[in-house]
Amino acid sequence: MDREFQGDLTLGNGAKVTGLSLYPGNFSSGKVPMVFLSSCDNLKELIKARNKIVVCEDKNRTLATQVDNLERIKVVAGVFISNSSEDITYYIQTKFPSIFLNPINGELIKDLIKCNTNPKASMRFNKTVLGTKPAPSVDSYSSRGPSHSCPFVLKPDITAPGTLILASWPQNVPATELQFQNNLFNNFNLLSGTSMSCPHVAGVAALLKEIHPCWSPAAIRSAMMTTSDMLDNTKQLITDIGNGYKPASPLALGAGHINPNRALDPGLVYDAGKQDYVNLLCALNFTQKNITAITRSSFNNCSNPSLDLNYPSFIAFFNNASVKSKVITKEFQRTVTNVGEEPTIYVANITPIEGFHVSVVPNKLVFKEKNEKVAYKLRIQGPKMEENKLVFGYLTWTDSIHNVRSPIVVTSLNSELTSP
């Protein structure tokens, strides 16, 4: 998200560095002695330094170990030099005063300690900064595709805010345990995970259902996916923290980051009903008993099984060892429904996918009225891929108002799941 919770470390010479912190308590306004203990894995040294601000650097020990060591020894405060946003997300909520610095600011602190016989510093907390950049990004703990149970449907669908989200909290459970002060009780807490992003998506879906009461769940999902954002607030592709801040692939990002306002008017939707899902379950070799447990229906028609669900995304596996041809072709059938108000024409635009030829037939969709349905085929041609490779692009249907975008993934991941 485009906000950070910060703390300030003011050095003895008056210089100030800022880092990340969720410590909600107070700290002495006076200067406190400070010491650098590198990996902070020597407990005897930590005991001797428990009345100082202990500075750690996560080179030989993980951040988790360092935070745990300082908590066990009950040091006055800690400063952690780390470039791991993944670990900071998990351990930023410490019981003792702490600030997490990036390596650049960390070097300033280390230099100060080296150049002073009695380095001191003070800390200030409870600082929230809005508009931080770049944001959003896909956090490293976010679930990744392909789906293990059904790799033929591209997952995840979409990305939503999930890191350090303000969430309701029971009043009889401490929101934060504090080492030197009374525990903090509150109606709210800051939590991270899929359990935080899911309510955002569910809330948007509920709002869309209120505005469009006749839309099916599949249409609502389609509206959110095809109107999602690909760019962050620096106008660059959303990055994947778990993959070295490289542009996030659809297997991490899904179709994009949810944009509720744009989802209100998607232009086109990819709809699907009960029978479409039954066809998919049949193609996955589910038994009638299995399918009945899902559909709550005593009869399910398996006369037309299909792995090609009418979904607003595409995933093609090019690792079939049984195919001897040098060029493999994968085809997808899709039907889109015009949910716009007026007759319109949509034109296809495909971003190039390295090593593959992607085409759409027809490449122009003509709609004469609202709720009209038009079908098209997407074809992907290319060579069999080496194991664990991934390339991707996008199909975008565009009229004078709307851009209806779908991710296309070509991969050889999870080959053991894709034999059908």
C-alpha positions in Angstrom: 0.0 0.0 0.0 1.1 3.6 -0.5 1.6 4.3 3.2 4.3 3.4 5.7 4.6 3.3 9.5 7.8 4.9 10.5 10.1 5.8 13.4 12.9 8.3 13.7 16.3 7.7 15.1 18.0 11.0 16.1 21.7 10.7 16.5 23.9 12.5 19.0 25.1 14.9 16.4 21.6 15.9 15.6 21.3 14.0 12.3 18.1 12.0 11.9 17.4 8.8 9.9 14.0 7.3 9.3 13.0 3.7 9.1 10.0 1.5 9.5 8.4 0.8 12.8 5.1 -0.3 14.3 6.1 0.1 17.9 3.1 1.9 19.5 4.7 2.8 22.9 6.9 5.7 24.0 10.7 6.0 24.4 12.9 8.1 26.5 13.3 11.6 25.1 17.0 11.6 26.2 19.9 10.2 24.3 20.7 6.5 25.0 24.0 4.8 24.4 24.2 2.8 21.1 26.2 -0.2 20.1 26.6 -2.2 16.8 26.7 -6.0 17.4 26.6 -7.1 13.7 24.5 -10.3 13.5 23.3 -10.0 17.1 23.8 -13.7 17.7 26.2 -13.5 20.7 23.9 -13.6 23.7 26.7 -12.8 26.1 27.4 -9.5 24.3 23.7 -8.8 24.1 23.3 -9.2 27.9 26.2 -6.7 28.4 24.4 -4.3 26.0 20.9 -4.7 27.3 20.8 -1.1 28.5 21.8 0.3 25.1 20.2 0.7 21.7 21.5 -2.4 19.9 22.1 -2.2 16.2 21.9 -5.5 14.2 22.6 -6.3 10.5 21.0 -9.4 8.9 24.0 -10.7 7.0 24.6 -14.0 8.8 21.4 -14.3 10.8 17.8 -13.9 9.7 15.8 -10.9 10.9 13.6 -13.4 12.8 16.5 -14.6 14.9 17.8 -11.2 15.7 14.4 -9.9 16.8 13.9 -13.0 18.9 17.4 -12.6 20.5 16.8 -8.9 21.5 13.4 -9.8 22.9 14.8 -12.6 25.0 17.6 -10.4 26.4 15.1 -7.5 26.9 17.3 -4.8 25.4 16.2 -1.2 25.8 15.7 -0.9 22.0 16.8 -2.3 18.7 17.8 -1.0 15.3 17.7 -3.6 12.4 19.5 -3.0 9.2 17.8 -5.1 6.5 16.9 -5.0 2.8 14.3 -7.8 3.2 10.8 -6.3 3.0 9.4 -9.8 3.4 10.9 -10.3 6.9 10.2 -6.7 7.9 6.5 -7.3 7.2 6.4 -10.2 9.6 8.6 -8.9 12.4 8.0 -5.1 12.4 5.5 -5.4 15.2 8.0 -5.9 18.1 7.4 -5.9 21.8 10.3 -3.5 22.4 11.2 -0.1 20.8 12.7 -0.9 17.3 13.3 0.7 14.0 14.1 -1.1 10.7 16.5 0.7 8.4 17.5 0.1 4.8 21.2 -0.6 4.1 21.9 3.0 3.1 20.7 4.5 6.3 22.3 1.6 8.1 25.7 2.5 6.9 25.2 6.0 8.3 24.5 4.5 11.8 27.5 2.1 11.6 29.8 5.0 10.6 28.6 7.1 13.5 29.2 4.3 16.0 32.7 3.6 14.6 33.7 7.3 14.7 32.4 8.0 18.3 33.7 6.6 21.6 30.2 7.0 23.2 27.6 7.1 20.4 24.1 8.0 21.6 20.6 8.3 20.0 17.0 8.8 20.7 13.9 7.4 19.1 10.4 8.7 18.1 7.5 6.5 17.0 3.9 6.6 15.9 4.5 8.2 12.5 2.3 7.4 9.5 3.4 8.6 6.0 1.0 8.5 3.0 1.8 8.6 -0.7 4.9 6.4 -0.5 6.2 5.1 -3.8 6.3 2.7 -5.6 3.0 1.1 -4.6 1.3 -1.3 -4.9 3.6 -4.3 -5.1 3.0 -8.0 -4.8 4.3 -9.1 -1.4 6.5 -12.1 -1.2 4.1 -14.2 0.9 1.2 -13.8 -1.7 -0.1 -17.1 -3.1 1.3 -18.0 -6.6 -0.1 -19.9 -9.5 -0.5 -22.2 -11.3 -3.4 -23.8 -9.4 -2.6 -27.3 -8.2 -6.1 -28.5 -8.3 -7.0 -27.0 -11.7 -4.0 -25.6 -13.6 -6.1 -25.1 -16.7 -7.7 -22.0 -15.2 -5.2 -19.2 -14.6 -4.8 -18.3 -10.9 -4.6 -16.1 -9.0 -7.5 -13.9 -10.4 -6.6 -10.6 -9.0 -4.5 -8.6 -6.4 -5.9 -6.5 -3.6 -4.5 -4.7 -0.5 -3.3 -7.3 2.0 -0.2 -6.0 3.9 -0.6 -4.2 7.2 -4.3 -3.6 6.8 -6.4 -2.0 9.5 -8.6 -4.8 10.8 -11.1 -5.2 13.6 -9.7 -6.9 16.7 -11.2 -8.4 19.9 -11.0 -6.1 22.9 -10.0 -8.8 25.3 -6.9 -9.8 23.3 -3.8 -7.5 23.3 -3.4 -5.8 19.9 0.3 -5.6 20.8 2.3 -7.0 23.7 4.8 -4.6 25.0 7.9 -5.5 27.0 8.3 -2.4 29.1 4.8 -0.9 29.2 1.3 -2.2 29.6 0.0 -4.2 26.7 -2.0 -2.3 24.1 -5.7 -3.2 23.7 -7.7 -1.8 20.8 -10.7 -2.3 18.6 -8.3 -2.5 15.6 -5.0 -4.0 14.7 -2.7 -4.1 11.6 -2.7 -7.5 10.0 -1.2 -9.0 6.8 -2.2 -11.9 4.5 -4.8 -13.3 2.1 -7.3 -13.0 4.9 -6.9 -9.2 4.6 -7.0 -8.9 0.7 -10.0 -11.2 0.4 -12.4 -8.9 2.3 -11.4 -6.0 0.0 -12.4 -8.1 -3.1 -15.6 -9.4 -1.4 -16.6 -5.8 -0.5 -16.1 -4.7 -4.1 -18.1 -7.6 -5.4 -20.9 -6.7 -3.0 -20.9 -3.1 -4.2 -21.0 -4.3 -7.9 -23.9 -6.6 -7.1 -25.8 -3.7 -5.6 -25.3 -1.6 -8.8 -25.8 -4.5 -11.2 -28.2 -6.9 -9.4 -28.6 -9.1 -12.5 -25.0 -9.9 -12.9 -23.8 -13.4 -12.0 -20.8 -14.1 -9.8 -18.8 -14.9 -12.9 -19.7 -11.5 -14.5 -18.7 -9.7 -11.3 -15.4 -11.5 -11.2 -14.8 -10.7 -14.9 -15.6 -7.0 -14.3 -13.0 -6.8 -11.5 -10.3 -8.7 -13.4 -10.5 -7.0 -16.8 -10.5 -3.5 -15.4 -7.7 -4.0 -12.8 -4.5 -1.9 -12.8 -1.1 -3.0 -14.2 0.8 0.1 -13.3 1.9 1.4 -9.8 1.9 5.0 -8.7 5.1 5.7 -10.5 3.4 4.6 -13.8 5.7 1.5 -14.0 4.6 -2.1 -14.1 3.6 -3.4 -10.7 6.6 -5.3 -9.3 6.9 -8.6 -7.4 8.8 -8.3 -4.1 9.2 -12.1 -4.0 11.0 -12.1 -7.4 13.6 -9.4 -6.9 11.2 -6.5 -7.7 10.9 -7.6 -11.3 7.6 -6.9 -13.1 5.0 -9.2 -11.6 3.8 -12.0 -13.8 0.1 -13.0 -13.9 1.0 -16.1 -11.8 1.8 -13.6 -8.9 -0.4 -10.6 -9.8 -3.3 -12.2 -11.5 -5.1 -9.8 -13.9 -3.9 -6.8 -11.9 -4.6 -4.7 -8.8 -8.3 -4.2 -8.1 -9.8 -0.9 -9.3 -13.4 -0.7 -7.9 -14.5 2.4 -9.8 -13.4 1.0 -13.2 -15.1 -2.3 -12.4 -18.5 -0.5 -12.4 -18.4 -0.1 -16.2 -16.2 -2.9 -17.7 -17.8 -2.8 -21.1 -17.6 -6.6 -21.7 -17.8 -9.5 -19.3 -16.9 -13.2 -19.5 -19.9 -14.9 -18.0 -20.3 -18.5 -16.9 -23.1 -20.5 -15.4 -23.6 -23.7 -13.5 -23.3 -26.0 -16.5 -20.0 -24.4 -17.5 -18.5 -25.4 -14.2 -20.1 -28.9 -14.4 -18.4 -29.3 -17.8 -15.1 -28.3 -16.2 -15.5 -30.8 -13.3 -16.4 -33.5 -15.7 -13.3 -32.9 -17.7 -11.3 -33.0 -14.5 -12.7 -36.6 -14.0 -14.7 -35.7 -11.0 -17.3 -38.5 -10.2 -21.0 -37.8 -10.1 -20.8 -38.0 -6.3 -18.0 -35.4 -6.2 -19.9 -33.1 -8.5 -23.1 -33.5 -6.6 -21.3 -32.5 -3.4 -20.4 -29.2 -5.1 -23.6 -28.4 -7.1 -26.1 -29.8 -4.6 -27.9 -31.3 -7.6 -28.8 -35.0 -8.1 -28.2 -34.9 -11.8 -25.2 -33.3 -13.6 -24.8 -33.4 -17.3 -21.4 -34.6 -18.3 -22.1 -35.0 -22.0 -19.9 -32.0 -22.9 -16.8 -32.0 -20.7 -14.4 -29.1 -21.3 -11.3 -27.8 -19.6 -11.8 -24.5 -21.5 -13.9 -22.5 -19.0 -15.2 -19.1 -20.3 -12.7 -17.2 -18.1 -11.3 -13.7 -18.5 -7.7 -15.1 -18.6 -5.7 -17.7 -20.5 -3.0 -20.2 -19.5 -1.3 -22.5 -22.0 1.1 -25.3 -21.2 3.8 -26.0 -23.8 5.5 -29.0 -22.2 3.7 -32.0 -23.6 6.4 -34.5 -24.3 4.0 -36.7 -26.3 3.7 -34.0 -29.0 6.4 -34.7 -31.7 5.6 -31.7 -33.9 8.0 -28.8 -33.6 5.2 -26.3 -33.4 2.4 -26.7 -30.9 -1.0 -25.0 -31.2 -3.3 -24.2 -28.3 -6.8 -22.8 -28.9 -9.3 -21.2 -26.5 -12.9 -20.4 -27.1 -14.4 -17.4 -25.4 -17.8 -15.6 -25.3 -18.1 -12.0 -24.2 -21.3 -10.2 -23.2 -21.7 -6.5 -24.0 -22.8 -4.8 -20.7 -22.5 -1.3 -22.2 -25.4 0.9 -23.0 -25.0 1.4 -26.7 -24.0 -0.5 -29.9 -20.3 -0.6 -30.2 -17.3 -2.2 -31.9 -14.3 -3.7 -30.0 -10.9 -4.2 -31.7 -8.3 -6.7 -30.4 -4.8 -5.7 -29.4 -2.3 -8.4 -28.3 1.0 -7.6 -26.6 3.8 -9.7 -28.1 4.8 -12.9 -26.3 8.4 -13.8 -26.9 8.8 -16.9 -29.0 5.1 -17.4 -29.7 2.5 -16.2 -32.2 -0.8 -15.2 -30.7 -3.9 -14.5 -32.8 -7.6 -13.8 -32.4 -10.4 -14.7 -34.7 -12.3 -12.5 -35.3 -10.1 -9.6 -34.3 -13.2 -7.2 -34.3 -16.3 -7.7 -32.3 -19.5 -5.9 -33.4 -22.3 -5.5 -30.8 -25.7 -4.1 -31.8 -27.3 -4.0 -28.4 -26.8 -4.4 -24.7 -26.4 -7.9 -23.3 -25.6 -9.3 -26.8 -23.0 -12.2 -26.8 -20.2 -12.6 -29.3 -17.7 -15.5 -29.4 -14.1 -15.5 -30.5 -11.1 -17.9 -30.6 -7.6 -17.2 -29.2 -4.8 -19.3 -30.8 -1.3 -19.6 -29.4 1.4 -21.3 -31.6 5.0 -22.0 -30.6 7.6 -24.6 -29.7 7.6 -26.9 -26.7 9.2 -25.1 -23.8 12.0 -26.1 -21.5 10.9 -27.1 -18.0 9.9 -24.3 -15.6 9.7 -21.5 -18.1 7.2 -18.7 -18.2 6.3 -15.9 -20.7 3.2 -13.8 -20.7 1.3 -11.0 -22.5 -2.2 -9.6 -22.7 -5.2 -9.5 -24.9 -7.1 -6.2 -24.8 -10.5 -5.5 -26.4 -10.9 -1.8 -27.0 -13.8 0.4 -28.0 -14.0 4.2 -27.7 -14.5 4.0 -23.9 -13.4 0.7 -22.5 -10.2 -1.4 -22.3 -11.1 -5.0 -21.5 -7.8 -6.7 -20.7 -7.0 -10.4 -20.1 -3.7 -11.9 -19.1 -2.2 -14.7 -21.3 0.4 -17.0 -19.7 2.5 -19.5 -21.7 4.4 -21.8 -19.4 5.9 -25.2 -18.7 5.5 -25.1 -14.9 3.7 -27.9 -13.1 4.1 -30.3 -16.0 3.0 -33.3 -13.8 -0.4 -31.7 -13.5 -1.1 -30.8 -17.1 -1.1 -34.2 -18.9 -4.8 -33.8 -20.0 
